[in-house]
Amino acid sequence: MLRVGIVGCGKIADGHVEQLRAIGRAEVVAVCDREPLMAEQLAVRLGIPARYTDLQLMLKAERLDALHIATPPDSHLALAKIAFDAGCHVFMEKPFALTEAQARAIVDLANQAGRKVGVNYLYNFESPGLQLQRLLDTGALGELVHLDTAYGYNLAGDYGIAVMSDPGHWVHRLPGKLFHNVLDHVLAKVVPHLNDEVQTQVCAFRRREPTGNPGVDAMPDELRFLLRSGSLTVSGMVSAHGRPVAHTLRVVGSKDTVELDYAARTLVRSARQNQPSALGRVFVPWSQGKQFLRNGWHNAGQFRRHQFHYFQCMRVLLDRFYDAVEGKGADPVPQDQIIRVCRVIDQIVAGIEAQA
């Protein structure tokens, strides 16, 4: 069993502990947070043997094989350096870094230390994402023409209330504010299909009513962007106001088109009329309904096998990351894709700032 520690004991740390225990190949032996109560509550609730407020002390005392970093991204580079110097592999919570330059620095440190670095781009490992990869691997969609991605969030939810009510919240320190914390989820799905040259167009604005707090009111909550990489284009929407809250991807290929809903965990081929005139249009809804029924049965099977919980995708990702750590497989998220995500975020943030 590999010895693992976690630094950063906020809400997401629970998911890391639970899924590490589920894959059964690593034991969380210690947690660390500069706020003692945060470290204590996580350790006590989940039965973790040791807790610390000093990362270097934890690394020296516990002799860890891997460290999961679940702190705000402005600390990631410094914490990663400490971990690599101690001989640890690192699994990073998103956002991976504040900038492409910082991401490159982290990757370089990992390579110099001969250690693995991973990132929690979990939705690429959700069941529709895995189905999509199989279709792409077989060439079933042909050459990719366009991707359309949508991601929503609720400002009335726990996360939104925390950000909107506290001007000192760490999200306000991010260059891209609200968007910076979710753009990894949006871009991680499309970046594997882009090359290193990406053109961007950005539109960002605030749709909500003003609160009277200048810092909060200066923060946009709606984002639209258009990317072009070679002959492939990508359109994206990040929205605080669209309902239902979206988490979707449409993949348009030269042979076929599929639509993924990550919240419902479905993948269906787009409607196609195969019969002539009005008769053909009659059958299209039935064909679509049949696809959703198959998705429903698949999801029911996953539920029966205890594979339908919220963080099933993180479980798959962590299992593959620890395969890579043990030399049994490739990095589940390649380093070049991590860097490219951060580069495109830099470009989108620059577009947002240009409109301010």
C-alpha positions in Angstrom: 0.0 0.0 0.0 1.4 3.4 -1.0 1.5 6.0 1.8 -0.4 9.1 0.8 -0.9 12.5 2.4 -3.3 15.4 1.6 -2.6 19.1 2.0 -5.7 21.2 2.0 -8.6 19.9 4.1 -11.6 21.6 2.5 -14.7 19.9 1.1 -13.0 18.3 -1.9 -10.5 16.5 0.3 -13.3 14.2 1.4 -13.6 12.9 -2.2 -9.9 12.3 -2.4 -9.9 10.2 0.8 -13.0 8.2 -0.1 -11.9 7.4 -3.7 -8.3 6.5 -2.6 -9.8 4.0 -0.1 -12.2 2.7 -2.8 -9.4 1.8 -5.2 -7.6 -0.1 -2.4 -4.0 0.6 -3.4 -3.1 3.6 -1.3 -3.6 4.5 2.4 -4.2 8.1 3.5 -1.9 8.3 6.6 -1.8 12.1 7.2 -3.5 15.4 6.4 -2.3 18.9 6.6 -3.9 22.3 6.7 -2.5 25.6 8.0 -5.8 26.0 9.9 -5.6 23.4 12.7 -9.4 22.9 13.0 -9.6 22.0 9.3 -7.0 19.3 9.6 -8.5 18.0 12.8 -12.1 17.8 11.5 -11.0 15.8 8.4 -8.8 13.5 10.3 -11.4 12.8 13.0 -14.3 12.3 10.7 -12.5 10.0 8.3 -10.2 8.2 10.8 -6.9 9.4 9.4 -4.0 8.7 11.9 -2.0 11.9 11.7 -2.7 15.6 11.2 -0.3 18.6 10.7 -0.2 22.3 10.1 3.2 22.2 8.5 3.7 20.4 5.2 7.5 20.0 5.5 7.1 18.5 9.0 4.4 16.1 7.6 6.6 15.0 4.7 9.6 14.5 7.0 7.7 12.5 9.6 5.4 10.4 7.4 7.8 9.4 4.5 5.0 9.6 1.9 4.9 8.1 -1.5 2.4 10.6 -2.9 0.9 13.9 -1.9 -2.6 15.2 -3.0 -2.7 19.0 -3.2 -6.2 20.3 -2.6 -5.4 23.9 -1.8 -6.2 27.1 -3.8 -4.1 27.2 -7.0 -1.9 30.2 -6.0 -0.1 27.8 -3.6 0.3 24.9 -6.0 3.8 25.7 -7.4 5.3 26.2 -4.0 3.7 23.1 -2.5 4.6 20.9 -5.5 8.2 21.9 -5.2 8.3 20.9 -1.5 6.6 17.6 -2.4 9.0 16.7 -5.3 12.0 17.7 -3.1 10.7 15.1 -0.6 10.5 12.4 -3.3 6.7 12.4 -3.6 4.5 11.9 -6.6 1.8 14.7 -6.8 -1.9 14.6 -7.7 -3.2 18.1 -8.0 -6.7 19.5 -7.6 -7.8 21.8 -10.4 -7.1 24.6 -11.3 -3.6 23.0 -11.9 -1.8 26.4 -11.7 -2.5 30.1 -12.0 -0.8 30.4 -15.3 0.9 28.4 -18.1 4.3 29.5 -16.8 3.5 28.1 -13.4 2.2 24.9 -14.9 5.4 24.4 -16.9 7.4 25.0 -13.8 5.5 22.3 -11.9 5.8 19.8 -14.8 9.6 20.5 -15.0 10.0 19.9 -11.3 8.2 16.6 -11.6 10.4 15.5 -14.5 13.6 16.6 -12.8 12.6 14.6 -9.7 11.5 11.6 -11.7 8.1 11.7 -10.2 4.5 11.6 -11.6 2.2 14.7 -11.6 -1.5 14.3 -12.2 -4.5 16.6 -12.1 -8.1 16.1 -11.2 -9.7 16.5 -14.7 -12.2 13.9 -13.5 -15.0 14.5 -16.1 -12.9 13.1 -18.9 -13.3 9.8 -17.0 -17.1 10.0 -16.6 -18.9 7.2 -18.4 -20.0 9.3 -21.4 -16.4 10.7 -21.7 -15.0 7.1 -21.8 -17.7 6.2 -24.4 -16.7 9.2 -26.5 -13.0 8.1 -26.4 -13.9 4.7 -27.7 -15.8 6.2 -30.6 -12.9 8.5 -31.5 -10.4 5.6 -31.2 -12.5 3.6 -33.8 -12.9 6.5 -36.1 -16.7 6.3 -35.8 -17.2 10.1 -35.9 -14.7 10.7 -38.7 -12.6 13.9 -38.6 -13.7 16.4 -35.9 -15.3 19.5 -37.3 -16.6 21.4 -34.2 -17.1 21.0 -30.5 -19.7 22.9 -28.4 -19.3 22.8 -24.7 -21.5 24.2 -21.9 -20.9 24.4 -18.2 -23.2 26.0 -15.6 -23.0 26.8 -11.9 -25.4 28.1 -9.4 -24.6 31.3 -7.5 -27.3 30.4 -5.0 -25.5 27.2 -4.1 -23.0 26.8 -1.3 -20.0 27.6 -3.5 -21.7 30.6 -5.1 -22.9 32.0 -1.8 -19.4 31.7 -0.3 -17.8 33.6 -3.2 -20.5 36.3 -3.5 -20.7 37.0 0.2 -16.9 37.1 1.0 -14.7 39.5 -1.0 -11.7 37.8 0.6 -12.6 34.4 -0.8 -9.6 32.8 -2.6 -11.6 32.8 -5.9 -11.3 36.6 -6.0 -7.5 36.2 -6.1 -7.7 34.2 -9.4 -6.9 36.2 -12.6 -10.1 34.9 -14.1 -12.2 35.1 -10.9 -15.3 32.8 -11.1 -14.4 31.5 -14.5 -10.9 30.6 -13.6 -12.1 28.0 -11.1 -14.3 26.1 -13.6 -12.6 26.6 -16.9 -10.5 23.5 -16.4 -13.7 21.4 -16.4 -14.7 23.0 -19.7 -11.4 23.0 -21.5 -10.0 19.6 -20.3 -12.6 17.9 -22.5 -11.7 19.8 -25.7 -8.0 20.4 -25.4 -7.0 16.8 -26.3 -8.3 17.6 -29.8 -6.5 21.0 -30.2 -2.9 21.7 -31.3 -0.6 24.2 -29.7 -1.8 27.1 -31.8 -5.2 28.2 -30.6 -7.0 31.5 -31.6 -9.5 32.8 -29.1 -12.4 35.2 -29.1 -14.0 36.1 -25.8 -17.2 37.7 -24.5 -17.7 38.1 -20.7 -20.3 40.2 -18.8 -22.2 40.5 -15.6 -25.9 39.5 -15.9 -26.9 39.6 -12.2 -28.0 42.8 -10.4 -25.3 44.9 -8.7 -24.8 44.2 -5.0 -23.1 47.5 -4.1 -19.8 45.9 -3.4 -17.3 47.1 -6.1 -15.1 44.1 -6.0 -18.0 41.6 -6.3 -19.8 43.7 -8.9 -16.7 43.9 -11.1 -16.8 40.2 -11.5 -18.6 38.9 -14.6 -20.8 35.8 -14.4 -21.5 34.9 -18.0 -18.7 33.8 -20.5 -18.8 32.9 -24.1 -15.7 32.0 -26.1 -14.8 30.7 -29.6 -11.6 28.8 -30.2 -10.0 27.8 -33.5 -7.1 25.3 -33.8 -6.3 24.4 -37.4 -9.6 23.3 -39.0 -11.3 22.5 -35.7 -13.5 25.1 -33.9 -14.8 25.1 -30.4 -17.7 27.2 -28.9 -18.1 27.4 -25.2 -20.5 28.8 -22.7 -20.0 29.2 -18.9 -23.2 30.4 -17.3 -24.5 31.2 -13.8 -28.0 31.9 -15.0 -29.0 29.2 -17.6 -31.4 26.6 -16.3 -31.2 23.7 -16.0 -27.6 24.0 -15.0 -25.7 22.6 -18.0 -22.8 20.2 -18.3 -22.8 19.1 -21.9 -20.6 18.5 -24.9 -21.6 18.2 -28.6 -19.0 16.6 -30.9 -19.5 17.2 -34.6 -17.6 14.9 -36.8 -17.4 14.4 -40.6 -19.2 11.0 -40.3 -21.5 11.5 -37.2 -22.3 13.7 -34.3 -22.8 12.8 -30.7 -24.2 14.7 -27.7 -22.9 14.1 -24.2 -24.7 15.1 -20.9 -22.3 14.7 -18.0 -24.9 15.3 -15.4 -27.3 12.7 -16.8 -24.4 10.5 -17.9 -25.7 9.9 -21.4 -24.2 9.9 -24.9 -26.5 9.8 -27.9 -26.0 10.2 -31.6 -27.6 13.3 -33.0 -31.0 13.0 -34.7 -30.7 11.6 -38.2 -33.6 11.3 -40.7 -33.1 8.1 -42.6 -36.5 7.8 -44.3 -37.9 10.3 -46.8 -40.2 13.2 -46.2 -42.7 13.4 -43.4 -42.5 9.6 -42.7 -38.9 9.9 -41.8 -39.5 12.7 -39.4 -42.0 10.6 -37.5 -39.4 8.0 -36.7 -36.7 10.4 -35.5 -38.0 10.9 -31.9 -38.5 7.1 -31.5 -34.9 6.5 -32.6 -33.7 9.1 -30.1 -35.9 7.7 -27.4 -34.4 4.2 -28.0 -30.9 5.6 -27.4 -31.9 7.3 -24.2 -33.5 4.0 -23.0 -30.2 2.2 -23.7 -28.4 4.9 -21.7 -30.9 4.4 -18.9 -30.3 0.7 -18.7 -26.6 1.2 -18.7 -26.8 3.7 -15.9 -29.0 1.3 -13.9 -26.4 -1.4 -14.3 -23.7 0.9 -13.0 -26.0 1.8 -10.1 -26.4 -1.9 -9.3 -22.6 -2.4 -9.4 -22.1 0.6 -7.1 -20.4 2.6 -10.0 -22.9 5.4 -10.3 -21.9 7.6 -7.3 -20.9 11.3 -7.8 -17.1 10.6 -7.8 -17.0 7.4 -9.9 -15.1 9.4 -12.5 -12.5 10.4 -9.9 -12.1 6.8 -8.9 -11.3 5.8 -12.5 -8.9 8.7 -12.8 -7.1 7.9 -9.6 -6.8 4.2 -10.4 -5.1 5.1 -13.7 -2.9 7.7 -12.0 -1.6 5.1 -9.6 -1.2 2.7 -12.4 1.2 5.3 -13.9 2.9 5.8 -10.5 3.6 2.0 -10.4 4.8 1.8 -14.0 1.7 -0.1 -15.2 0.3 2.5 -17.6 0.6 6.0 -19.2 -0.3 9.2 -17.5 -4.1 9.5 -17.6 -3.8 13.2 -18.3 -0.6 13.8 -20.4 1.6 16.7 -19.4 1.2 18.5 -22.7 -2.6 18.6 -22.2 -2.2 20.0 -18.7 0.0 22.8 -20.1 -2.3 23.4 -23.0 -5.3 23.8 -20.8 -3.5 26.4 -18.7 -2.3 28.2 -21.9 -5.9 28.5 -23.3 -7.1 29.7 -19.8 -4.4 32.4 -20.0 -5.8 33.5 -23.4 -9.4 33.5 -22.2 -8.4 35.5 -19.1 -6.6 38.0 -21.3 -9.7 38.4 -23.4 -11.8 39.0 -20.3 -9.4 41.6 -18.9 -9.3 43.3 -22.3 -13.1 43.9 -21.9 -12.9 45.3 -18.4 
